[in-house]
Amino acid sequence: MEVSLLIARSLEQTIDQIIRDNQELQKLLGNSFDPIIRAADPKFGDFQINGILPLAKQLGLNPRALAMTLLEAIESSQQIHKHYLTFEIAGPGFINIRLNKSLLSEWIRIHHSENVFKNETKHWFKTQKTVIDFPSANTAKQAHIGHLRPMVIGEAIARMLEFCGTKLIRDNHIGDWGTNFGTLIMVLKRNKIDISKFEDPEKALIQIDRLYKEGSHLEKMDPSLRDTSRNELLLLQKGDPTNIQLWQSIVQISNQAFDHLFEQLGVRTDYTLGESFYRDKVDRIYQELSELGIAEESEGALVVWHDEVKKFSRDNKQPFPFNIRKKDGASNYASTDLATVLYRLEHFDAESVIYLTDSRQQDHFQQLFLTTNKWFSQKGYSVPELKHVWWGTILGSDNKPFKTKSGETIKLQALIDEAVERAYSVVSQKNPNLEEEEKQKIAHAVGIGALKYADLSSNRTQDYVFDWDRMLSFEGNTAPYLLYVIARINSIFKKANRQEQSIHTDTSFSIETEYEQTLARKFIQFPIALEQALSDLRPHFLCTYLFELAGTFNSFYNHEKVIHEDMEIQTRRIILCHRTQLILELGLTILGIDTVEHM
């Protein structure tokens, strides 16, 4: 068996081959048994072969006897290295697998750098070309706390996919063609404001946000102004030069303000193709869906009906329609989203598309995916895999959506600033002798890291309570705790006077003690955690693993003397420290969190 990062997968393949090569087993099991190997409870072993119990029940056999037959074949095979693995039957028919010290030592020796992990995980995907649709905010509005999750979760998922070899295209599909522009243009003209004179994008966006609220208030006070706003929007859609110029200025200001937030949060996008980009591409959608009989006229609008949709109208007779063109002939989210899917297929050759939004848009994407699948299948287009990644709400201590004391939505920039300020206070108390520049640098990494990690460490489909004290704590499953462990390991290296290169090239060692072995076994769970996080695009699985690894390391460090008079013992324990730091830093980097050398 190859000593590989993907130990469980290698074992599955090897055992499957053993079954196929053994005529007695093949006759007994046929093609019914698929050896699924999962991580086991550490009390019983490192891995466990599952599936024997249900197969035995299906075949009317004793499960323990069946497990024994399989185990005898495994142990007699030349494909299994006995000095690497120990097998035993437990309970009614589970086969537990324990990795021996020689395998653990060899694995640690081989996995000494990020490139080793990358080279092995890149085989997880067959270079699938994927478009990830994030953070996709609406233009002309200040970013608020609700924009934190698409930025943070989207970037983490993008990095996980890229790390494992996916060919990824990051498309920021902004909402820049909505009805709010009619209101904005109305109020800009009414107040005779020259938007081209707005120099600071962030201040300008605050002003634009205020103007939109003013315009909405005016429309409520004077309903005739709603018609004015609709007319301004119509002029914009028809290409009126003045309105186009105003619209372009607003979009540019919004993009510049968001780019500043992206830079602070470490978010990267490849394209920013908003709804406006597809305004001349929707006619093809109407034509093709109508010709195929997928879309039909209904009360002046063009709609698609899906019997599969479980949400019914009030009369309980028909599902709600997927409206792809309004009664007045205008496009909407549905029409531009359909045009976007087609563009991503034809222009980017997308094999899959991942959309990131909050939970409120689940119905929309259900109908979008159903429509796309029917349309592409009938037209003979390649049907990409479509996935909607959604999340819950950030709550305050009162278990209601997190807001300011005055009840307003918290602006994202203010949240970032407060995170850094609070982290600066914590860092200053912990290490007051640091140079000011170093304090600022560490505070930025800790504050923003804490903000991100609090979000990522929560199961994305659940709501979570925003708590400054908890997220900035140096205890528990937090970014400061993980960053502190990394900093502690750096201080160990300094005491040992070991260079990174020598840690990499040390080859002859064997882990011995219980705590050394426990830490080594935790290392091997890294790919399992990463695969689990990727399987349903839930970064919290990776966060949980990193927290457990940090705890396992601290237990090792508290029980074993690292700086040792015996250089052989010190060498292997320094190597264990290095692999801990390597995986912690690698995991946090994949999550989009910067690390620090000391704190």
Buried (B, 14 or more C-beta within 10 A) or exposed (E): BEBBBBBBBBBBBBBEEBBEEBEEBEEBBEEEBEBEBEBBEEEBBBBBBBBBBEBBEEBEBEBBEBBBBBBEBBEEBEEBBEEBBBBEBBEEBBBBBBBBBBBBBBBBBBBBEBEEBBEBBBEBBEEBBBBBBBBBBBBBBBBBBBBBBBBBBBBBBBBBBBBBBBBBBBBBBBBBBBEBBBBBBBBBBBEEBEBEEBEEBBEBBBBBBEBBEBBBEBBEEEEEBBEBBBEBBBBBBEEBEEBBEBBEBBBBBBBBBBBBBBEBBBBEBBEBBBBBBBBEBBEEBBEBBBEEEBBEEBEEBBBBBBEEBEEEEEEEEEBBBBBBBBEEEBBBBBBBBBBBBBBBBEEBEBBBBBBBBEEEBEEBBBBBBBBBEBBBEBBEBEBBEBBBBBBBBBBBEEEEBBBEEEEEEBBBBEBBEBBBEBBBEBBBEBBEEBEEEBBBBBBBBBBBBBBBBBBBBBBBEEBBBBEEEBBBBBEEBBBBBBBBBBBBBBEBBEEBEBEEEBBBEBEEBBBEBEBBBBBBBBBBBBBBBBBBBBEEBBBBBBBBBBBBBBBBBBBBBEEBEBEBEEEEBBBBBBBBBBBBBBBBBBBBBBBBBBBBEBB
